[in-house]
Amino acid sequence: MSYSEGWSSAGSPPGSAVDRMAAAVEKAASRLATLGSGVSGGGKPPKPPEPPDGEDGDEEEGMARMSFLEHLEELRKRILLAIGGVGVAFFLCLFFSDELWQFVVAPATTALIHLHVNPPTLKQISPMDSFRIMWMELPILAAVFISSPWIMYQIWAFIAPGLYKRERRWAGPFVISSAGLFIIGGLFAYFVAFRYGLEFLMGLAIGKGVDPGISMTEYYDLFVDVMLGVGIIFEIPIILFLLTLIRVASPSFLVRHSRYAILIIVFLAAVITPTGDVFNLALFATPMIILFYVGIFASYILVLHREKRRFPWSTFLKWTGIAVVAAAAIAWLVLRHYGYNFVAHWPFFVR
């Protein structure tokens, strides 16, 4: 007779609290007996859990702990270093102010020549316009683009103390890609968006009793807005990558809300676009939408790396190559059918 049965035979009703306590005591005694027999029979105790690897274990230790005032001091330091880099580049650009101005005025000259405007020159309204633009504002603009790698490094150095140790390894790719995209955005604005948009807009008034003269100041202000605006817009992939790196966003979140992102992109393109026509709006919005999805792809690669998974690059490159070849073949057939030919300047395809 078991211990619990003894208690039950004493007159306690079945299922009473006494019976349940007796059953629990008997079960605990049985477990202790089993454990004792396992140890005496040469059994091994359960293996303790392994400690985390060195990289993950040192992540929290590698993160910098800073107070609010220390963050402000670090921000002040990085801003001063960034301004110092721009200042050094500014003094270097002063020696090439004439060459820089020829580079800036070239799209206006080309547009006026194509529109048969004689002479193809800009108009100086104020006596200070040439000095202010050619010797002050233009060297600063060129210095920002030249020192963009240094500026991006200071941005990374400010946010790096709040990242894990393994995430700080992205410093090199971040600086190179962010500065490269900023410069590529400026080149796109100069050779495509600004040059073609300027000729298109000035050509609207030809033959309608309007003299298409351009003020030097108005032209340079438009040039700065387009160059800086497009350069900043080309940083969309880097912004999305940083949001994923600090775990504010994820690729799935970005894909789910892509319709709202496209709406915001079109709104920003309408603000940045120097005119209100649909042509220039599409010219600015299309690259921005493409860059948004490039940022989602970069974020997805980061998540795969964080989860120690590999991206199927061979399959991706194979199908991408097939898609590019098919698109090129279709474009060639369409262009040949409509009598277009390729030329080495914008718009690249002419009849």
C-alpha positions as CSV (number, residue, x, y, z in Angstrom):
1,M,0.0,0.0,0.0
2,S,1.4,3.4,-1.0
3,Y,1.7,6.4,1.2
4,S,-1.3,8.1,-0.4
5,E,-3.4,5.0,0.0
6,G,-2.7,4.9,3.7
7,W,-4.0,8.4,4.1
8,S,-7.1,7.5,2.0
9,S,-7.9,4.5,4.1
10,A,-7.8,6.6,7.2
11,G,-11.2,8.0,6.3
12,S,-10.3,11.0,4.1
13,P,-12.7,11.5,1.2
14,P,-11.3,10.7,-2.3
15,G,-9.7,13.7,-4.1
16,S,-9.3,15.7,-0.8
17,A,-6.4,18.0,-0.2
18,V,-4.8,15.4,2.0
19,D,-4.7,12.9,-1.0
20,R,-3.2,15.5,-3.3
21,M,-0.5,16.4,-0.8
22,A,0.3,12.7,-0.4
23,A,0.6,12.2,-4.1
24,A,2.9,15.2,-4.5
25,V,5.2,13.9,-1.7
26,E,5.3,10.4,-3.3
27,K,6.1,11.8,-6.7
28,A,9.0,14.0,-5.3
29,A,10.4,10.9,-3.5
30,S,10.3,8.9,-6.7
31,R,12.2,11.6,-8.6
32,L,14.9,11.8,-5.9
33,A,15.3,8.0,-6.0
34,T,15.7,8.1,-9.8
35,L,18.3,10.9,-9.6
36,G,20.3,9.0,-7.0
37,S,20.3,5.8,-9.0
38,G,21.5,7.7,-12.1
39,V,24.5,9.2,-10.2
40,S,25.4,5.9,-8.6
41,G,25.2,4.2,-11.9
42,G,27.8,6.4,-13.6
43,G,25.3,8.8,-15.2
44,K,26.4,12.3,-16.0
45,P,24.5,15.4,-14.8
46,P,22.9,17.7,-17.4
47,K,25.4,19.8,-19.4
48,P,25.3,23.4,-18.3
49,P,24.5,25.9,-21.1
50,E,27.4,27.2,-23.1
51,P,28.3,30.8,-22.6
52,P,27.8,33.2,-25.5
53,D,30.7,33.6,-28.0
54,G,33.2,36.3,-27.5
55,E,31.8,38.6,-30.1
56,D,28.3,38.6,-28.8
57,G,29.5,38.7,-25.2
58,D,31.6,41.8,-25.7
59,E,28.9,43.7,-27.6
60,E,27.4,45.4,-24.6
61,E,30.8,46.0,-23.1
62,G,32.0,47.7,-26.3
63,M,29.1,50.2,-26.4
64,A,30.0,53.6,-25.1
65,R,28.0,55.0,-22.1
66,M,27.6,58.7,-22.4
67,S,25.5,61.3,-20.6
68,F,23.3,63.8,-22.4
69,L,26.0,66.6,-22.0
70,E,28.6,64.2,-23.3
71,H,26.5,63.6,-26.4
72,L,26.2,67.3,-26.9
73,E,29.9,67.7,-26.6
74,E,30.5,64.9,-29.1
75,L,28.0,66.5,-31.5
76,R,29.8,69.8,-31.2
77,K,33.2,68.2,-31.8
78,R,32.0,66.4,-35.0
79,I,30.3,69.5,-36.3
80,L,33.5,71.6,-35.9
81,L,35.6,68.8,-37.6
82,A,33.1,68.7,-40.5
83,I,33.2,72.5,-40.9
84,G,37.0,72.4,-40.7
85,G,37.1,69.9,-43.6
86,V,34.8,72.1,-45.7
87,G,37.0,75.1,-44.9
88,V,40.1,73.4,-46.1
89,A,38.4,72.3,-49.3
90,F,37.0,75.9,-49.7
91,F,40.5,77.4,-49.8
92,L,41.6,74.9,-52.3
93,C,38.6,75.6,-54.5
94,L,39.4,79.3,-54.5
95,F,42.4,78.6,-56.8
96,F,40.0,77.1,-59.4
97,S,37.1,79.6,-59.2
98,D,37.3,80.4,-62.9
99,E,37.3,76.7,-63.9
100,L,34.4,76.0,-61.6
101,W,32.4,78.9,-63.0
102,Q,32.9,77.6,-66.5
103,F,31.7,74.2,-65.4
104,V,28.6,75.7,-63.8
105,V,27.7,78.0,-66.7
106,A,28.2,75.3,-69.3
107,P,24.5,73.9,-69.2
108,A,23.1,77.4,-69.7
109,T,25.5,78.1,-72.6
110,T,24.6,74.8,-74.2
111,A,20.9,75.4,-73.8
112,L,21.0,78.9,-75.3
113,I,23.1,77.6,-78.2
114,H,20.6,74.8,-78.9
115,L,17.8,77.4,-78.7
116,H,19.6,79.7,-81.1
117,V,19.8,82.5,-78.6
118,N,22.6,85.0,-79.4
119,P,24.7,85.8,-77.5
120,P,24.5,82.7,-75.2
121,T,25.5,84.5,-72.0
122,L,24.0,85.2,-68.6
123,K,22.9,88.6,-67.4
124,Q,24.6,90.3,-64.4
125,I,22.0,92.5,-62.6
126,S,24.0,93.6,-59.5
127,P,27.7,94.7,-59.4
128,M,28.2,92.3,-56.5
129,D,26.8,89.2,-58.2
130,S,30.0,88.0,-59.8
131,F,32.1,88.4,-56.7
132,R,29.5,86.8,-54.4
133,I,28.9,83.8,-56.6
134,M,32.2,83.1,-58.2
135,W,34.4,83.8,-55.2
136,M,32.2,82.8,-52.2
137,E,29.2,80.7,-52.9
138,L,30.5,78.5,-55.7
139,P,33.7,77.5,-53.9
140,I,31.6,76.6,-50.8
141,L,29.3,74.4,-53.0
142,A,32.3,72.7,-54.6
143,A,33.9,72.2,-51.1
144,V,30.8,70.4,-49.8
145,F,31.0,67.9,-52.6
146,I,34.8,67.4,-52.3
147,S,34.7,67.0,-48.6
148,S,31.6,64.8,-48.5
149,P,33.6,61.7,-47.5
150,W,35.0,63.6,-44.5
151,I,31.5,64.9,-43.6
152,M,30.0,61.4,-43.8
153,Y,32.8,60.0,-41.6
154,Q,32.0,62.6,-38.9
155,I,28.3,61.5,-39.1
156,W,29.3,57.9,-38.6
157,A,31.7,58.7,-35.8
158,F,28.9,60.5,-33.9
159,I,26.5,57.5,-34.1
160,A,29.1,54.7,-33.8
161,P,29.3,54.8,-30.0
162,G,25.7,53.7,-29.8
163,L,26.2,50.7,-32.0
164,Y,27.3,47.2,-31.2
165,K,30.9,46.2,-31.8
166,R,30.1,44.1,-34.9
167,E,28.0,46.8,-36.4
168,R,30.8,49.3,-36.3
169,R,32.5,47.3,-39.1
170,W,30.1,49.0,-41.5
171,A,32.1,52.3,-41.2
172,G,34.0,51.9,-44.4
173,P,31.1,50.9,-46.6
174,F,28.9,53.6,-45.0
175,V,31.4,56.4,-45.8
176,I,32.2,55.2,-49.3
177,S,28.6,54.5,-50.3
178,S,27.1,57.6,-48.8
179,A,29.7,60.0,-50.2
180,G,29.6,58.2,-53.6
181,L,25.8,58.4,-53.8
182,F,25.9,62.1,-52.9
183,I,28.4,62.8,-55.7
184,I,26.5,60.6,-58.1
185,G,23.4,62.5,-57.3
186,G,25.2,65.8,-58.1
187,L,26.4,64.3,-61.4
188,F,22.9,63.1,-62.3
189,A,21.5,66.6,-61.5
190,Y,24.2,68.3,-63.6
191,F,24.3,66.1,-66.7
192,V,20.6,65.0,-66.8
193,A,18.1,66.7,-64.7
194,F,19.4,70.3,-64.7
195,R,20.8,70.3,-68.2
196,Y,17.8,68.8,-70.0
197,G,15.2,70.4,-67.7
198,L,16.7,73.9,-68.3
199,E,16.7,73.5,-72.1
200,F,13.1,72.2,-72.0
201,L,11.8,75.0,-69.9
202,M,13.6,77.8,-71.8
203,G,12.3,76.3,-75.1
204,L,8.7,76.8,-74.1
205,A,8.9,80.5,-74.7
206,I,10.8,80.4,-78.0
207,G,8.7,81.9,-80.8
208,K,6.2,83.5,-78.4
209,G,7.7,87.0,-78.2
210,V,9.8,86.2,-75.1
211,D,13.6,86.9,-74.9
212,P,15.0,83.9,-73.0
213,G,17.7,85.8,-71.1
214,I,18.8,84.4,-67.7
215,S,20.0,86.3,-64.7
216,M,23.3,85.2,-63.2
217,T,21.8,85.1,-59.7
218,E,18.6,83.3,-60.6
219,Y,20.5,80.7,-62.6
220,Y,23.0,80.0,-59.8
221,D,20.3,79.8,-57.2
222,L,18.4,77.2,-59.3
223,F,21.7,75.4,-59.9
224,V,22.4,75.1,-56.2
225,D,18.9,74.0,-55.4
226,V,19.0,71.2,-57.9
227,M,22.5,70.0,-57.2
228,L,22.1,69.8,-53.4
229,G,18.5,68.6,-53.5
230,V,19.2,65.7,-55.8
231,G,22.5,64.9,-54.0
232,I,20.6,64.6,-50.7
233,I,17.8,62.6,-52.3
234,F,20.3,60.1,-53.5
235,E,21.1,59.3,-49.9
236,I,17.7,57.4,-49.5
237,P,19.4,54.0,-49.5
238,I,21.8,55.1,-46.8
239,I,19.0,56.4,-44.6
240,L,17.1,53.2,-44.9
241,F,20.2,51.2,-44.2
242,L,20.9,53.2,-41.0
243,L,17.3,52.9,-39.9
244,T,17.6,49.1,-40.2
245,L,21.0,49.1,-38.5
246,I,19.7,50.8,-35.4
247,R,16.6,48.6,-35.6
248,V,14.1,51.4,-36.1
249,A,12.8,49.9,-39.4
250,S,12.9,46.5,-41.1
251,P,12.7,45.4,-44.8
252,S,9.2,43.9,-44.3
253,F,8.0,47.2,-42.7
254,L,9.4,49.2,-45.6
255,V,7.8,46.9,-48.2
256,R,4.4,47.0,-46.4
257,H,4.4,50.8,-46.3
258,S,6.0,51.4,-49.7
259,R,2.8,53.0,-51.1
260,Y,3.1,55.8,-48.5
261,A,6.8,56.1,-49.2
262,I,6.1,56.6,-52.9
263,L,3.5,59.2,-52.1
264,I,6.0,61.1,-49.9
265,I,8.7,60.8,-52.6
266,V,6.4,62.3,-55.2
267,F,5.7,65.2,-52.8
268,L,9.4,65.8,-52.1
269,A,10.1,65.7,-55.8
270,A,7.4,68.3,-56.4
271,V,9.1,70.5,-53.7
272,I,12.6,70.0,-55.1
273,T,11.6,70.4,-58.7
274,P,12.3,73.9,-59.8
275,T,9.1,74.0,-61.9
276,G,5.7,72.6,-61.5
277,D,5.4,70.7,-64.8
278,V,4.8,66.9,-64.8
279,F,7.9,66.2,-67.0
280,N,10.4,67.5,-64.5
281,L,8.4,66.0,-61.6
282,A,8.8,62.5,-63.2
283,L,12.5,63.2,-64.0
284,F,13.1,63.7,-60.3
285,A,10.7,61.2,-58.8
286,T,11.7,58.1,-60.9
287,P,15.3,57.9,-59.6
288,M,14.1,58.5,-56.0
289,I,11.6,55.6,-56.2
290,I,14.3,53.3,-57.6
291,L,16.7,54.4,-54.8
292,F,14.0,53.6,-52.3
293,Y,13.8,50.0,-53.4
294,V,17.6,49.8,-53.5
295,G,17.6,50.9,-49.9
296,I,15.1,48.1,-49.1
297,F,17.4,45.6,-50.8
298,A,20.4,46.9,-48.8
299,S,18.4,46.6,-45.6
300,Y,17.5,43.0,-46.5
301,I,21.2,42.1,-47.0
302,L,21.9,43.6,-43.5
303,V,19.2,41.5,-41.9
304,L,20.5,38.4,-43.5
305,H,24.0,39.2,-42.3
306,R,22.7,39.8,-38.8
307,E,20.8,36.5,-38.8
308,K,23.9,34.7,-40.2
309,R,22.1,33.8,-43.4
310,R,23.4,34.0,-46.9
311,F,21.8,35.7,-49.9
312,P,21.5,33.6,-53.1
313,W,23.7,35.8,-55.2
314,S,24.2,33.3,-58.0
315,T,20.4,33.0,-58.6
316,F,19.9,36.7,-58.2
317,L,22.7,37.7,-60.6
318,K,21.5,35.1,-63.2
319,W,17.9,36.3,-63.3
320,T,19.1,39.9,-63.2
321,G,21.3,39.4,-66.1
322,I,18.5,37.7,-68.1
323,A,16.2,40.6,-67.3
324,V,18.7,43.2,-68.3
325,V,19.5,41.4,-71.6
326,A,15.8,41.0,-72.4
327,A,15.0,44.6,-71.6
328,A,18.0,45.8,-73.8
329,A,16.8,43.6,-76.6
330,I,13.2,44.9,-76.4
331,A,14.5,48.5,-76.2
332,W,16.7,48.0,-79.2
333,L,13.9,46.5,-81.3
334,V,11.5,49.3,-80.3
335,L,14.0,52.0,-81.0
336,R,15.0,50.6,-84.4
337,H,11.4,50.2,-85.3
338,Y,10.7,53.9,-84.7
339,G,13.9,55.0,-86.3
340,Y,15.9,56.1,-83.2
341,N,19.7,56.2,-83.0
342,F,22.0,56.4,-80.0
343,V,24.2,59.5,-79.5
344,A,26.8,60.2,-76.8
345,H,24.9,63.1,-75.2
346,W,21.5,63.7,-73.7
347,P,18.8,62.7,-74.5
348,F,21.0,59.8,-75.9
349,F,18.3,58.6,-78.3
350,V,17.3,60.8,-81.3
351,R,15.6,60.2,-84.6
